[in-house]
Amino acid sequence: MTTIVRFEDIEAWQTARELTKMVYLLSAKERFAKDFGLRDQMRRAAVSIMSNIAEGFENQSRLQFIRFLGIAKGSAGELRSQAYVAFDLTYITSEEYKELLALTERNSRQLARFISYLKNHPQNHQIHEGLTEYEV
């Protein structure tokens, strides 16, 4: 079993970080960068995934953590939907679109599995010296 003691240890957070970097790099290109609405919304959605995982973890309540993970999963879905718009407007190539879609889907699956795990294993949540720990 692995112990998660920092939100940075969470695989879904690591993927969300990778996803955020990808979104920022893609949305900085040419025409995409000039579409302020879509660019900013996609960036906010990506950052929201990371932020909600971190905020929920630091909350020190298992039920609140599950709620924040659900919000993060919703942001992953929002980002996936926006990727279609970016592709349809030819802001990103077919290859970039496939990579972005695959990463958002992977992140959604990770979040879904983690939510399911936390719901089914409530005994694996502890707080030691003000730090939250999860056995996974």
URGIWO-V781677 format. One line per field, one symbol per residue. phi: phi as a letter, one per 30 degrees, with the letter a starting at -180 (. if undefined). psi: psi as a letter, one per 30 degrees, with the letter a starting at -180 (. if undefined). burial: + if it has 9 or more other C-alpha atoms within 8 Angstrom, else -. A space follows every 50 residues. Layout:
# URGIWO-V781677
phi = ???
psi = ???
burial = ???
This chain:
# URGIWO-V781677
phi = .ccccbddddeddddddddddddddddddgdedddeddedddddddddde dddddddddibedddedddddedddddddddddddedddhdbdedddddd ddddddddddddddededdcbddccbbbhicdbbcb
psi = kkkjfkfffkeeeeeeeeeeeeeeeeffkceeffieeeeeeeeeeeeeee eeeeeeeffgkeeeeeeeeeeeeeeeeeeeefeeeeeeghflleeeeeee eeeeeeeeeeeeeeeeeeefiffgklkkhgkkkkk.
burial = ---++++-++-++++++-++-+++-++-+--++----++--++-++++++ +++++++--+-+-++++++++++-++++++-+++-++---++----+--+ +-+++-++-+++--+--+-----++-+----++++-
